[in-house]
Amino acid sequence: MLKNEMKDELLACCKRLKLSRNLVDNGALVEADSKEEYLLRLLTLEVEHREKGRRDRLLKAAGFYGWKTFENYRFDDVKLPSGVTPEYLTRVGFVEEKKNLILYGNVGTGKSHLATAIGIEACKRGLSTGFYRTANLVNRLSEAKKTGRLGKLMSSLSKLDLLICDEWGYVPLDREAAQLLFQIISDSYERRSVIITTNLEFSRWVGIFYDEQMTAAIIDRLVHHSYLLLFDGPSNRVRDSLMRREG
């Protein structure tokens, strides 16, 4: 069999076995002292290729608004609760434990940056993640309900390992929107981890939902298995702006 014909046959086999053509390409490059070692190296490269592809798909699907990582992130002005360390957040250990994070503090103190960095790290570790500005998530839920696609969207959200609701409480909700958001939080309870970034203390959440019982129920479900991170430093954006002026 000619070399080109052999390659075509190999590609056809890979397609039928749902393997990437990457396997064929690497086959010409791998060197080994035995057939077993050759096969192991070839399959190891295929596993690495698949894992990278999955990570890339997860990062694309997550919906991050920007690329923020732990590199150079400063925890100086973040009060971490007992049992939570920067290393614990970096390895997203709380997701495996199905615990939540509530990031509370003034605007511009690094809450969204940290939430994004955690989300990106979760994707890199093969965890399905969804990043939403809360108002946008509510709009999507409301639109899906109007068009009969709410079930599909809810099913998609239910498959997440980590749901991030950024800017929680920035926009008041009407009753229907509040009920939809409550449904998401209720469905997530003890099933997946949730990260919320907010500048509103719990006592003011009733101003978002306009229903004391619903507000109490949401807080109860979020707080039961959660860590509260306090951001009490100055606004990073204001500080950076002042630094540029002084420079």
C-alpha positions, 0 to 999 in steps of 0.5 A, spaced: 500 500 500 502 506 498 504 511 503 498 516 501 493 510 501 495 508 508 494 515 511 487 515 508 486 509 511 488 511 518 484 517 517 478 513 515 479 509 521 480 515 526 474 518 523 470 511 525 473 511 532 472 518 533 479 520 534 482 526 531 487 526 525 492 529 530 493 521 532 495 520 525 500 526 524 503 524 531 504 517 528 509 520 524 513 524 529 513 519 535 519 515 536 520 509 541 524 503 543 518 498 543 511 497 540 508 498 547 512 505 548 510 507 541 503 506 542 503 509 549 506 515 547 501 516 541 495 515 546 498 520 551 499 525 546 491 524 543 489 525 551 493 531 551 490 534 545 483 532 547 484 535 554 486 542 551 480 542 546 475 541 552 479 546 556 478 551 550 471 549 548 469 550 556 473 557 556 469 559 550 462 557 552 463 560 559 462 567 557 467 571 560 467 579 559 475 579 559 481 575 561 483 576 568 487 571 571 491 570 578 497 572 575 499 579 579 492 579 583 493 582 590 489 579 596 492 585 600 485 588 601 481 581 601 478 579 608 478 571 607 474 567 612 477 561 616 479 555 611 479 559 605 486 561 602 489 564 596 491 557 594 484 554 595 481 559 591 486 558 585 485 550 585 477 551 586 477 546 591 470 549 593 467 547 587 468 540 588 465 541 595 459 544 592 460 550 596 458 558 594 462 564 594 459 571 596 464 576 594 462 583 597 465 590 597 465 596 594 465 598 586 472 597 583 475 593 589 477 587 584 471 582 585 469 581 578 477 580 577 477 574 582 471 571 580 473 571 573 480 568 575 476 563 579 472 561 573 478 561 568 481 556 572 475 552 573 475 551 565 482 549 565 481 544 570 475 541 566 469 544 570 463 547 566 462 554 568 457 560 566 459 567 567 453 572 567 452 579 569 446 578 573 442 583 569 443 579 563 442 573 565 435 575 568 434 578 561 436 571 558 431 568 562 425 572 561 426 572 553 427 564 554 420 564 557 417 569 552 419 564 546 418 558 550 425 556 550 426 557 558 426 549 559 432 549 554 436 554 558 434 551 564 437 545 562 443 548 560 444 552 566 443 545 570 449 542 567 454 547 569 459 545 575 460 553 577 455 559 576 458 566 576 453 571 577 457 578 577 454 585 579 448 582 583 443 587 585 446 592 580 439 593 577 432 592 581 428 586 578 420 585 577 417 580 580 417 575 574 425 576 573 426 575 581 422 568 581 426 566 575 433 568 578 430 564 585 429 558 581 436 558 578 439 559 585 434 554 588 436 549 583 443 550 584 442 549 591 447 543 593 448 541 586 453 546 583 457 552 586 455 559 585 459 565 585 456 572 587 459 579 586 455 584 590 456 591 593 449 590 597 449 587 604 444 582 605 439 587 609 438 591 602 437 585 598 429 585 599 430 592 595 432 587 589 426 582 589 421 586 593 419 580 596 421 578 603 420 571 603 423 570 597 429 574 599 430 570 605 429 564 601 435 566 596 439 568 602 438 562 606 440 557 600 446 561 598 449 562 605 448 555 607 454 552 604 458 559 602 464 563 604 463 570 605 469 574 602 470 581 604 473 587 599 474 593 603 480 596 600 479 602 595 477 602 588 482 599 584 480 603 578 480 610 582 487 608 585 490 606 578 487 612 575 490 617 580 497 613 579 497 614 572 496 622 573 501 622 578 506 618 573 
